[in-house]
Amino acid sequence: MGKHWADFQYEIYLNGMTGTVPRLPTDLTRLEELTAQRLGPGPVGYVAGSAGDGGTARANRAALERRRIVPRMLRDVHARDLSVEVLGRALPAPLALAPVGVLSLMHPDAEPAAARAAAAQGVPYILSSASSTPMEQVAEAMGDAERWFQLYWPKDPEVARSFLGRARAAGFTVLVVTLDTPLLSWRPRDLDQAYLPFLHGVGTANYFSDPAFRAGLAKPVHEDPDAAVMHFVGMFADPAKTWPDLAFLRENWDGPIVVKGVLHPDDARLAADAGMDGVVVSNHGGRQVAGAVAAADALPRVAEAVGDRLTVLFDSGVRTGDDVFKALALGARAVLVGRPYVYGLGLDGQAGVEHVIRCLLAELDLTLALSGHATPATVSATDLVEESSG
């Protein structure tokens, strides 16, 4: 492969010879605080906030922190290759950008900037249904780079079918269906600001540009935006859906399908039985169920249940390269990162997102090497110990 992600550190040090320091911190856990200082409380709360008192988001972090890496010495790690195969796709590293909606809240360049950053680094970009830019525009910004489409499965089957057809036509290769949001959770940071971007027609671009959606409106969107918003709110999610409904997706999508938000091993088995290709072990970054199990605590049980049948991916709480290492050790094939890249976008646009990707993968590369691994494939549960919480 030749390229080592870790070389980013030498690039930074060499730039320092001319007095240049990175525009953003290289400790990605500091980005949230910086974003909170620079952006308004509404947008910051919408991205940083979680369900309830934030306990699930804290538990996600604690579950990763509690697991500690046990480095091994004198193993040949001089030539490293972080590339992995995920869902039949060759990726340069076990990382993708998680679907996050409404990125125009963070930066005017919004989703296309994040998508271009992912494309520049060869990392898959997963576009949210709730993006503030229509999927076709985001696809155009990416050229032929790897892109996946996240579906919030709407009540109206015609809109669902239309979304899938559009995504396919725009070159999205993998479908990621979020299961954990049949209703919007109780989110005090948003409630206290009475802040929901969708009600202002932000984050609705895929819907308002959709022929099947528009067919349900009495007047064009621009003539009666409020009616369009209410039509959106009425169909955005569907709490009545059950496992047999997954057959609809199989019939209308001919690529890999991954279901996101799985925390129970039995649900992972049901996904496998329904012919899905993968699961994302995720609690929506702590945004849906307050008091839920930490995603990293759920991961080993899901991987054990279906790891031989499905591609197991992971998100929720990932902030650093060592978090990615730990997720791989706990059974994930690859990891989705969400909030850190969104903060990078808010602070420095496309360059900020690239900074986050490069920092994360440099740190992963170094963590692997310094722990005795030349490739993600050799990482396993035996590389971790769990600290007692006593």
C-alpha positions, 0 to 999 in steps of 0.5 A: 500500500505504501501510504501510512496514515501515521505519516500525517504527524510528520506532515504536521511537524514539518509544517511547524518548521515554517511556523504553521500549526494545525488550525484545529486541535489534534485531540478530537475530544476538544472539538465539541467545546470549541464548537460550542464557543463558536456556534449558536446554542440551537445548532450546537444543542441539536448536534451535541445533545442527547436523549434525557439527561445525556446519560446514554451518551456518557455511558457510550464514552465510559464503556469505551474508556473502561476497556484498556488496550494491552500492547504487545512488543517485538512484532513486525509492524514496519509495513502496515495496511489498514485496508479492509473489505466491508460489504464487498467494498475495498476500503482504505481503513475501517472507517466511514462517516456516519449519517448526520442530518441537517449539516447546514446548521453547522456550515453553509457548505453543509453535506457536500463539504463533508462528502468531498472530504470523505471522497478526498480521503477515500472514506465512505460518506453515508448521507442522511435522509434528513440532509439539507442538500438533495442527494443528487447534489451530494453525489455530484460533489463526490464524483465516483467516490464510495457513498452510502444512503441512510433511509429514515423509512417513511410512512408513505411507501411511494416516497420510500420507493422514490428515495431508493430509486433516486439513491440508486440512480445517484450512485449510492451503493449501500442502504443503511436503514435506521430502525431506532427512530420510529419516534423522536426521543425526549431531547431536553437541549432541543426542547429547552430552546424549542428548536427543531430545524425540520419545522423551518424546512431545514433538513427536508431537502430530499423530501421537498425535491421528491416527486412522490412527496410533492404528489401528496401536496395541494400546492407546490412547496414554495407556495405553502411551505408550512403545509409541506412541513406538516406533510413531512412531519406526518410521514417522516417515521412509522412506529407501526413497522415490524420485521416482515416489512424489511421484505419491502426494502429487499424488493426495492434495493438491489445492493447491500442493506444494513440495519442501524440501531441494533443493540440486542443479539436477538434483533441482530438474528432477526435482521440476518433471518430477514436477509439483511447484509449487516447491522450497525450496533448503535444507540444513535449516539445516545440520542434516542433512549435515555438509560439505554445500554452503552453501544460498546457493551452491546457490541460483543454480544451482537458480534458473537450472535451474528458475526459469521452471518452479517457484517457488524459495524459500530457507532456511538461514542467514537472520538479517537483512534484508540476508540476505533481499535477497541471497537474492532477488538470487540467485534466490529468490522468497521466503525462509523464516526459522527459528531467529531466530523460534524464539529470539524465541519462547523469549525473549518468546513471541508478542511475541518472534516478532512482534519478529523478523518486524518487525525482519527486514522493517524491515531488508529494507525499508530495505536495498531502499530504500537500495540503490535498490529500491522493490520486490523485483521489481527485485532481481537478481544484478547488485546483488551482488558476491562477495568472493574467499575468498582 
